Amino acid sequence: MATEGKESAIVENRSLKAEQNLRCASDKFFALSLDMLFVVGLDGYIKQLNPMSEKTLGFTTKEFLSLPLLEFVHPQDREFTLAQFEKLENITETVSFENRCRCKDGSYKWLLWNATLSQEEQLIYLVARDITASKQEKQALQETEERYRLLVESVKDYAIYMLDPQGHVISWNPGAERLKRYRAEEIIGKHFSCFYLSEDIKQGKPEQELRVAQAEGRYEDEGWRVRKDGSRFLANAVVTALRGKDGQLRGFAKVTRDITERKLAQEALQQANDELEKRVEERTAELTQANALLRQEIDVRKRTEVALRQSKAHLKEQAKQLEEALHELHSTQAQLIQKEKMSSLGQLVAGIAHEINNPVSFIYCNLDYANRYVQDLLHLLRLYQQNFPQSTPEIVEAESAIDLDFLVADITKLLSSMKRGAKRIHEIVLSLRNFARHDEAEMKFVNIHEGIDSTLSLLQNRLKATEGCPPIQVIQAYGDLPLVECYPGLLNQVFMNLFANAIDALEELERSKVDTLSPSHPTIIIRTEVVGQRVRISVADNGPGMTEEVRRRLYDPFFTTKSVGQGIGLGLSICYQIVVEKHRGQLNCISQPGKGAEFVIEIPVFARSTQPTSFQSKTEVSSQQQLALN
């Protein structure tokens, strides 16, 4: 019996020691936990907590134990949290819920709770995890998705919709509804091949587009599409494959634009051009036939020269007049063709400038917002780095892979560079529109300096340094000019010809490398001033100049000193007609070999219809100009 009692005591000691070791290990795990651990009594007060609770919320153990747990819960979440605790009385399973808890600094953090009730101990065991970061990321993602949704829904001129990997429609914007006339509830879930012609469907064109987009990332096509009511329209469509971070195909984004009117306009322009060429060919044939008849007549008269000696002088004079008339016809024909081409080119340039201006304005206006969003994200990133300096290995590896410090420093420069580029495109588009002035067929009051600046802007690329030629300096010595009544589009052609000729002369001089004539710096000087009732515009260069013989023939049609293929000799002839005939002005050239050349334009400030009389005051003249502008 004594032996049995001794053995029983040994077993009890061992059990007690094991229980103590287990409790000690439990306390160590309690202290090592990365989550917050609480033991709460049924009276709502905290009985025990681990160090992570102090670290997460900032309160000391004494402060935690002095108040009920609900006092640390956000006032709006207390009723919900209390309801979760009440569930523990009726179930034996763990209850999970989320709420906001107050920190020592007054801020709130989102916590994910797991709670269970021990009936024997009359205690509630709780584990809480800080999920504030994931909550903020989720909210930011929702806000980004909402902005994207609003952006897509605000686009009315483009059909923008999404497809699943099999080609079924899963989203539909108002632009798509306006263009294809399907409501969202009618089309979502259907295969996008319903927009194609039946012959395209038989040939498998829709599936081929998805295959190409999936393989190459993008597919663009123009072709006929079908609306809900069966009507057809010519569309430009771009399909883009959408892939997740894991590289798996998630679907496709498709953007469709109606280009029917643009295509019809292009076809009409091409038809007009073909008709013009046909008329030119017919007229050329007529002139050729007339020329042949004229030559026959000359031959006949030569054969009868002996018999008609008395009329020889008369016949020579007549032949001379006919040749001059023929030459004038050739000149007129070439000028008409040139003017028609310049008119078509002006319309085309103005159209292109208008088309480019809208997307460039969209990009330029949104760059400020993009910069602001990027700065906000970088600020958020800095807050994360300050508040969570101990990053995980995965984050450290990702920062190293993308070179985060360089990315943060360079992204602002990148956005600034994009903004400067967009601004430059906007300036070029404005210069194209000012230069073309295709809608200004009538005389009007304009600022001459704006036309000169627009033309120079279009020639900026030729003014830069090239191989074998330094940059060309342009000096704009502008005077105080009033608004001038003129044909602005035609006057811009004159400026373009004069500036281009000056640049050609300077480049040719640098290529020839004649030291005795070569200027130290290629320069073009543009001066403007008022001379009485006229304005004078002077374009001078320090190029090689020209001989007196060349200067006298400058305005002759088809006369040129350039090599074959670089000019047909009509530029200055047309400039002369525009200045002298259209504007009742003067176009003179001052030049000597080795001393450059200067072209001087003088045109009246007022056309004949609005030229002021002697009794009109300057105030009345200014009012006329302002009225013409308005």
Buried (B, 14 or more C-beta within 10 A) or exposed (E): EEEEEEEEEEEEEEEEEEEEEEEEEEEEEBEEBEBBBBBBBEEBBBBBBBBBBBEBBBBEBEBBEEEEBBEBBBEEBBEEBEEBBEEBEEEEEBBEBBBBBBBEEEEBBBBBBBBBBEEEEEBBBBBBBBBBEEBEEEEEEEEEEEEEEEEBEEBEEBBBBBBBBEBBBEBBBBBBBEBBEBEBEEBBEEBBBBBBBEEBBEEEBBBEBBEBBBEEEEBEEEEBBBBBEEEEBBBBBBBBBBEEEEEEBEBBBBBBBBBEEBBEEEEEBEEEEEEBEEEBEEEEEEBEEBBEEBEEBBEEBEEEEEEEEEEEEEBEEBBEEBEEEBEEBBBEBBBEBBBBEBBBEBBEBBBBBEEBBEEBBEBBEEBEEEBEEBEEEBEEEEEBEEEEEEEEEEBEEEBEEEEBEEEBEEBEEEBEEBBEBBEEBBEBBBBBBBBBBBEBEEBBBBBBBBBBBBBBBBBEEBBEEEEEBBEBEBEEEBEEBBBBBBBBBBBBBBBBBBBBBBBBBBBBBBEEEEEEBBBEEBBBBBBBBBEEEBBBBBBBBBBBBBEEEBBEBBBEBEBBBBEEEEBBBBBBBBBBBBBBEBBEBBBEBBBEEEBBBBBBBBBBBBBEEBEBEEEEEEEEBEEBBEEBEE
